[in-house]
Amino acid sequence: MSTYTAKRLPRQTAAAGWNAILPPQDPLPVLEQDLTADVTIIGGGFAGLSAARRLHQLDPSLKVAVLEAGKFAEGSAGRNSGFMIDLPHDLASDNYAGDALDADRAAIAMNRQAIRFAKGIAEDCALPQELFDPAGKINAAATRAGDRHNRDFAAHLKRLDEPHTLYSQAEMQALTGSPHYTSGLYAPGTVMIQPAGYIRALSAHLAGQIRVFENTPATGFEKQGNGWVVATPKGRISTGRIILANNGHLESFGFYQRRLMHICLYASMTERLTPEQIKRLGGEARWSVTPSDPVGTSVRRISGSYGDRILIRTCASFHPTIETSRMRLRNAGWVHDRKFRERFPHLEDVRMEHRWAGMLCLSRNGSAAFGELDHGVYSACCQNGLGIARGTLQGMGAAELLLQGGSDIASHFLAQPEPPKLPPEPFASLGANTYLMWKEWRSGKE
Ligand SMILES: Cc1cc2nc3c(=O)[nH]c(=O)nc-3n(C[C@H](O)[C@H](O)[C@H](O)COP(=O)(O)OP(=O)(O)OC[C@H]3O[C@@H](n4cnc5c(N)ncnc54)[C@H](O)[C@@H]3O)c2cc1C
């Protein structure tokens, strides 16, 4: 008899700023009795909630239950920087042959499918523009190497026939109010979400269609007859099938052991800027920049009902235990303050109000952990950094695989080679953390 027990459950380090700035939320139910379902989804982030929506779209009569270990929007799905990106990460690779162009076109088409799906969610949930903004994003450079990278990136976008605009230093300053950036590359396809607002709205919307539970961790599941029984602290679900949408915690149930890299990212968000600080800052009210060096600093300015604020996201660390520490968050906070002062020397009186950490999951070869892992148990995990678009896509794909036996999205992920094994501990942690520190140091002003 197959039995899987969760060795670890998610533990978050500090409250997610995006959630903290929203008004208090009506809680969703905790599972407190036994239940039956056709499909049980474990994990309520982008993958889990998208899988639930796609299942409901394909068969509204299906009994679906979603279990989220914590509160919706307190997991990584509510802790990220909100870039729902259509372009693959590393478009400026050196080896840019015809095959790579085709692979990038396919990846872009997939990501845009996820974005269209998310737009449908935004419409159904009547999300205002400040929560779901198809504004595009800028790849910002602060060094000569970064400028070069932007020019290469622009050349690749041209070959792909993708629209883009190069910004000069003066244009970057006019946009951001910061004298820091030496060039920018704007591409219009990214949607900027307020991640906690999006996840809250989607989970509440789904609660009107299917069973949605928060503060309800799945502690294990075992085969019973033709189906499975999922255990939680206060109730069990007898279910036909399961979708594991718990990203790195897939490994906590014993799958993909030592094949998933658990990376922590750190973010800080300022207090509300005063009208006088806004004037001093200059620039436009909303903009979003990713660094031209992927290990550099993402910065986002938001405005609207939840205040004019600036988000700084940088620093990364590797944790096989899938959680970081308060000490690491404090150290990252010092770096965030330094990066903020470098970019906004004229906002020396602005303080950070929220600081938080969040886990993401990568594989060494960039493959997902996707497919049927046991009879009737599916996985939609390991989003490799671009989890807003890729998690949405994997959730859609898992639902389609489960109900239809396959789809273009499912085939895309099923065709990927298996994530390779990591070196044994402590070598993996030592190697990964040294590499990340070196990359951060090398990214310099980026
Ligand atoms: C600071 C930061 C910035 C980021 N910025 C971006 C960005 O701008 N763009 C982007 O695309 N990505 C970004 N990411 C990555 C992105 O957040 C993740 O890739 C994405 O959240 C993955 O989605 P998911 O649904 O697969 O997993 P998650 O969002 O992690 O959702 C999985 C859920 O499963 C739950 N869970 C785990 N175990 C159990 C269990 N046993 N029972 C029940 N529930 C369980 C967890 O609580 C969690 O809520 C960022 C991440 C961080 C931390």
Ligand as a Chemical Component Dictionary entry (heavy atoms), coordinates in Angstrom:
data_LIG
# 
_chem_comp.id                   LIG 
_chem_comp.type                 NON-POLYMER 
_chem_comp.pdbx_formal_charge   0 
_chem_comp.three_letter_code    LIG 
# 
loop_
_chem_comp_atom.comp_id 
_chem_comp_atom.atom_id 
_chem_comp_atom.alt_atom_id 
_chem_comp_atom.type_symbol 
_chem_comp_atom.charge 
_chem_comp_atom.model_Cartn_x 
_chem_comp_atom.model_Cartn_y 
_chem_comp_atom.model_Cartn_z 
_chem_comp_atom.pdbx_ordinal 
LIG C1  C1  C 0 10.681 37.461 -2.833  1  
LIG C2  C2  C 0 10.240 36.681 -4.053  2  
LIG C3  C3  C 0 10.100 37.323 -5.268  3  
LIG C4  C4  C 0 9.659  36.600 -6.385  4  
LIG N1  N1  N 0 9.375  37.291 -7.526  5  
LIG C5  C5  C 0 8.802  36.645 -8.571  6  
LIG C6  C6  C 0 8.366  37.368 -9.700  7  
LIG O1  O1  O 0 8.416  38.600 -9.750  8  
LIG N2  N2  N 0 7.860  36.670 -10.748 9  
LIG C7  C7  C 0 7.716  35.304 -10.710 10 
LIG O2  O2  O 0 7.235  34.725 -11.686 11 
LIG N3  N3  N 0 8.073  34.596 -9.612  12 
LIG C8  C8  C 0 8.599  35.239 -8.542  13 
LIG N4  N4  N 0 8.927  34.543 -7.416  14 
LIG C9  C9  C 0 8.720  33.076 -7.390  15 
LIG C10 C10 C 0 7.243  32.732 -7.202  16 
LIG O3  O3  O 0 6.717  33.324 -6.054  17 
LIG C11 C11 C 0 7.089  31.222 -7.080  18 
LIG O4  O4  O 0 7.771  30.595 -8.135  19 
LIG C12 C12 C 0 5.626  30.842 -7.121  20 
LIG O5  O5  O 0 4.985  31.281 -5.949  21 
LIG C13 C13 C 0 5.464  29.349 -7.276  22 
LIG O6  O6  O 0 4.085  29.066 -7.383  23 
LIG P1  P1  P 0 3.510  27.676 -6.891  24 
LIG O7  O7  O 0 2.048  27.754 -6.884  25 
LIG O8  O8  O 0 4.175  26.583 -7.640  26 
LIG O9  O9  O 0 4.082  27.515 -5.407  27 
LIG P2  P2  P 0 3.748  28.386 -4.108  28 
LIG O10 O10 O 0 3.366  29.745 -4.469  29 
LIG O11 O11 O 0 4.906  28.176 -3.187  30 
LIG O12 O12 O 0 2.469  27.643 -3.546  31 
LIG C14 C14 C 0 2.578  26.374 -2.964  32 
LIG C15 C15 C 0 1.670  26.377 -1.749  33 
LIG O13 O13 O 0 1.660  25.057 -1.213  34 
LIG C16 C16 C 0 1.455  25.168 0.160   35 
LIG N5  N5  N 0 1.868  23.901 0.773   36 
LIG C17 C17 C 0 3.096  23.354 0.902   37 
LIG N6  N6  N 0 3.022  22.167 1.519   38 
LIG C18 C18 C 0 1.710  21.953 1.776   39 
LIG C19 C19 C 0 0.991  20.902 2.406   40 
LIG N7  N7  N 0 1.614  19.817 2.906   41 
LIG N8  N8  N 0 -0.364 21.006 2.513   42 
LIG C20 C20 C 0 -1.021 22.085 2.007   43 
LIG N9  N9  N 0 -0.377 23.112 1.413   44 
LIG C21 C21 C 0 0.977  23.038 1.293   45 
LIG C22 C22 C 0 2.318  26.349 0.562   46 
LIG O14 O14 O 0 1.884  26.910 1.780   47 
LIG C23 C23 C 0 2.149  27.279 -0.624  48 
LIG O15 O15 O 0 1.184  28.283 -0.392  49 
LIG C24 C24 C 0 9.401  35.206 -6.286  50 
LIG C25 C25 C 0 9.554  34.569 -5.061  51 
LIG C26 C26 C 0 9.954  35.284 -3.957  52 
LIG C27 C27 C 0 10.082 34.562 -2.652  53 
# 
loop_
_chem_comp_bond.comp_id 
_chem_comp_bond.atom_id_1 
_chem_comp_bond.atom_id_2 
_chem_comp_bond.value_order 
_chem_comp_bond.pdbx_ordinal 
LIG C1  C2  SING 1  
LIG C2  C3  SING 2  
LIG C2  C26 DOUB 3  
LIG C3  C4  DOUB 4  
LIG C4  N1  SING 5  
LIG C4  C24 SING 6  
LIG N1  C5  DOUB 7  
LIG C5  C6  SING 8  
LIG C5  C8  SING 9  
LIG C6  O1  DOUB 10 
LIG C6  N2  SING 11 
LIG N2  C7  SING 12 
LIG C7  O2  DOUB 13 
LIG C7  N3  SING 14 
LIG N3  C8  DOUB 15 
LIG C8  N4  SING 16 
LIG N4  C9  SING 17 
LIG N4  C24 SING 18 
LIG C9  C10 SING 19 
LIG C10 O3  SING 20 
LIG C10 C11 SING 21 
LIG C11 O4  SING 22 
LIG C11 C12 SING 23 
LIG C12 O5  SING 24 
LIG C12 C13 SING 25 
LIG C13 O6  SING 26 
LIG O6  P1  SING 27 
LIG P1  O7  DOUB 28 
LIG P1  O8  SING 29 
LIG P1  O9  SING 30 
LIG O9  P2  SING 31 
LIG P2  O10 DOUB 32 
LIG P2  O11 SING 33 
LIG P2  O12 SING 34 
LIG O12 C14 SING 35 
LIG C14 C15 SING 36 
LIG C15 O13 SING 37 
LIG C15 C23 SING 38 
LIG O13 C16 SING 39 
LIG C16 N5  SING 40 
LIG C16 C22 SING 41 
LIG N5  C17 SING 42 
LIG N5  C21 SING 43 
LIG C17 N6  DOUB 44 
LIG N6  C18 SING 45 
LIG C18 C19 SING 46 
LIG C18 C21 DOUB 47 
LIG C19 N7  SING 48 
LIG C19 N8  DOUB 49 
LIG N8  C20 SING 50 
LIG C20 N9  DOUB 51 
LIG N9  C21 SING 52 
LIG C22 O14 SING 53 
LIG C22 C23 SING 54 
LIG C23 O15 SING 55 
LIG C24 C25 DOUB 56 
LIG C25 C26 SING 57 
LIG C26 C27 SING 58 
# 
